[in-house]
């Protein structure tokens, strides 16, 4: 699994249906988490990333140092599925997404990941809608953007 975590002061996501937008989630200060599931991923990948995200100390303390976690600031998470994080541009100019898990595998893992975040944080993340066309609005704070991958823990 791969995530892009962006520290935000606010964010929202709308699903686009029949030319109309339907808001499915919005948050104040916290993280926007873009999540992609790779072929071969399992629950242990989701557990690792959920714990890592909630424990990350990237919010400023009273001295202006990144020392506080999401829970310490009372922050929220907006979770959005994004299979394009596994886009491969090795050949040509059109990305290949052959590393991305198909929906019958990735959707249950996306939902389990959301449940794990809720269990760890004590509150549910706000979410986009799996597989839908979405509009994501965010105010990146910092900007602070962290990339994590459950298979490449050097990131």
Beta strands, then each sheet from edge to edge (+ up, - down):
strand 1: 2-17
strand 2: 20-27
strand 3: 30-36
strand 4: 59-60
strand 5: 66-68
strand 6: 76-81
strand 7: 126-127
strand 8: 134-149
sheet 1: 2+ 1- 3+ 6+ 7+
sheet 2: 2+ 1- 8+
sheet 3: 4+ 5-
end
